[in-house]
């Protein structure tokens, strides 16, 4: 990986569904993560651009754009493509934060590329960008219990007990994004992949 430049620009996109009924849903952990980042950066989502709510601030000397696509999960790629084209960023300067059924609750996985794993928002992004060569921060939500279907599970709210673990993983997710921006993807993966790493 190349070294970071001074005043480099980054785009952090959290996936989710717009609407108050989805605020606490498992599918919205990407939104939850960028909301926390906005709080850390003392900024807020104040405008709509390219079918996404946008917030801007700085981490270190780098300009950071946070985005929450408003297209609903299955069409996330439409907003992502618009943002990528407008800001003219290399794909290595973009990270997608999203829920992942195949990762246990409370676990982070940061990856430089790869397929969608059946995640509909990520599938849409792969289709619209025509490549899988962009970083992603996968936030584990675990598998549905019993015979519950995956679409129902991801749109269901986290339980109060689950929110304890989600709060922890989101805090580590914020630190992971900062590490990625300041020190690069390899440093981020080495430090934050997994559950409760030594910080």
C-alpha positions in Angstrom: 0.0 0.0 0.0 1.2 3.5 -0.8 1.9 6.0 2.0 -0.6 8.6 3.0 -0.3 12.1 1.6 -0.9 15.3 3.6 -4.4 16.7 3.2 -5.7 13.5 1.5 -9.4 13.1 1.1 -11.4 10.0 2.1 -15.0 8.8 1.7 -16.7 6.6 4.4 -20.0 5.2 3.3 -22.3 3.5 5.8 -25.1 1.3 4.4 -28.6 1.1 5.7 -32.2 2.0 5.0 -33.7 5.5 5.4 -36.7 5.9 7.7 -37.3 6.0 11.5 -38.7 2.4 11.4 -35.2 1.1 10.5 -33.1 3.1 13.0 -32.4 0.2 15.3 -32.4 -2.6 12.7 -29.5 -4.9 12.1 -29.3 -3.8 8.5 -28.5 -0.2 9.7 -25.2 -0.8 11.5 -23.4 1.0 8.6 -25.6 4.1 9.3 -24.9 3.8 13.0 -21.2 3.7 12.4 -21.0 6.9 10.3 -23.4 8.6 12.7 -20.8 7.9 15.5 -18.0 9.2 13.3 -20.0 12.4 12.6 -20.3 12.8 16.4 -16.5 12.3 16.8 -15.8 14.9 14.1 -18.4 17.3 15.6 -20.3 17.5 12.3 -23.7 16.4 11.2 -25.5 15.2 8.2 -26.9 18.4 6.8 -27.3 18.0 3.0 -28.3 15.6 0.3 -26.0 14.9 -2.6 -25.9 12.0 -5.1 -28.8 10.3 -3.4 -27.0 10.3 0.0 -27.0 12.3 3.2 -23.5 13.9 3.5 -21.4 15.1 6.4 -17.9 16.5 6.2 -15.1 17.0 8.6 -11.4 16.2 9.3 -9.4 13.4 10.9 -5.9 14.6 11.3 -5.0 16.6 8.3 -7.3 14.6 6.0 -10.7 15.7 4.8 -13.3 13.1 5.5 -16.7 12.8 3.8 -19.3 10.6 5.5 -22.3 9.4 3.5 -25.5 7.5 4.1 -27.2 6.4 0.8 -30.9 7.2 0.8 -31.8 4.8 -2.0 -32.6 1.9 0.3 -30.1 -0.9 0.7 -30.7 -2.8 -2.5 -29.8 0.3 -4.7 -26.9 1.5 -2.6 -24.6 1.3 -5.7 -26.5 4.1 -7.4 -25.5 6.6 -4.6 -22.0 5.2 -4.3 -21.2 5.5 -8.0 -22.5 9.1 -7.9 -20.3 10.0 -4.9 -17.2 8.3 -6.4 -17.6 10.1 -9.7 -18.2 13.5 -8.1 -15.3 13.4 -5.7 -12.9 11.7 -8.2 -11.3 9.6 -5.5 -9.2 6.4 -6.0 -11.2 3.4 -4.7 -8.5 2.8 -2.1 -9.7 6.0 -0.4 -13.3 4.7 0.0 -14.5 2.3 2.6 -17.9 0.8 2.9 -19.3 -0.1 6.3 -22.1 -2.7 6.3 -23.7 -5.5 8.3 -22.6 -9.1 7.7 -24.7 -12.2 8.5 -21.7 -14.6 8.2 -19.7 -12.9 11.0 -20.6 -13.4 14.6 -22.2 -10.5 16.5 -19.5 -8.2 17.9 -16.8 -9.0 15.4 -15.2 -6.7 12.8 -13.7 -7.8 9.6 -11.8 -5.3 7.5 -10.9 -6.4 3.9 -9.3 -4.7 0.9 -11.7 -6.3 -1.7 -13.9 -9.3 -2.3 -17.4 -10.4 -3.2 -20.7 -9.4 -1.6 -21.3 -12.5 0.5 -25.0 -12.1 -0.4 -25.2 -8.6 1.2 -27.6 -6.8 -1.1 -26.2 -3.3 -0.7 -22.7 -4.5 -1.4 -24.0 -6.5 -4.4 -25.5 -3.3 -5.8 -22.2 -1.4 -5.3 -20.2 -4.1 -7.1 -22.7 -3.9 -10.0 -22.6 -0.1 -10.3 -18.8 0.3 -9.8 -17.9 -2.8 -11.9 -15.2 -3.8 -9.5 -14.7 -5.4 -6.1 -11.4 -3.5 -5.5 -12.4 -1.2 -2.6 -12.0 -1.6 1.2 -15.0 -2.6 3.3 -15.6 -2.8 7.0 -17.9 -5.7 7.8 -19.8 -5.6 11.1 -21.0 -8.9 12.3 -24.6 -9.4 13.2 -24.7 -13.2 13.4 -27.1 -15.6 11.8 -30.9 -15.6 12.3 -32.2 -17.9 15.0 -34.2 -21.1 14.3 -36.2 -20.9 11.1 -36.2 -17.1 10.9 -35.5 -15.9 7.3 -32.5 -13.7 6.7 -34.5 -10.8 5.2 -36.7 -10.7 8.3 -33.7 -10.9 10.6 -31.7 -8.1 9.1 -34.8 -5.7 9.1 -35.6 -6.6 12.7 -34.3 -4.4 15.6 -31.4 -5.4 17.7 -32.4 -6.6 21.2 -31.4 -4.5 24.2 -28.8 -7.2 25.0 -27.4 -7.2 21.5 -27.0 -3.4 21.7 -24.4 -3.8 24.4 -22.2 -5.7 22.0 -23.1 -3.5 19.0 -22.1 -0.4 21.0 -18.7 -2.0 21.7 -18.1 -3.0 18.1 -19.2 0.4 16.7 -16.7 2.1 19.0 -14.0 -0.2 17.7 -15.3 0.5 14.2 -14.8 4.2 14.7 -11.2 3.6 15.8 -10.6 1.3 12.9 -11.8 3.9 10.4 -9.5 6.5 12.0 -6.6 4.0 11.8 -7.3 3.4 8.1 -7.3 7.1 7.4 -4.2 7.9 9.4 -2.0 4.9 8.9 -3.5 2.8 6.0 -5.5 -0.3 5.5 -2.8 -2.8 6.5 -2.3 -1.1 9.9 -6.1 -1.1 10.3 -6.5 -4.8 9.5 -3.7 -5.8 11.7 -5.1 -3.9 14.7 -8.8 -4.3 14.4 -9.8 -7.5 12.6 -11.6 -9.8 15.0 -13.2 -9.5 18.4 -11.9 -7.4 21.3 -8.3 -7.1 20.0 -5.7 -5.4 22.2 -6.0 -1.7 21.5 
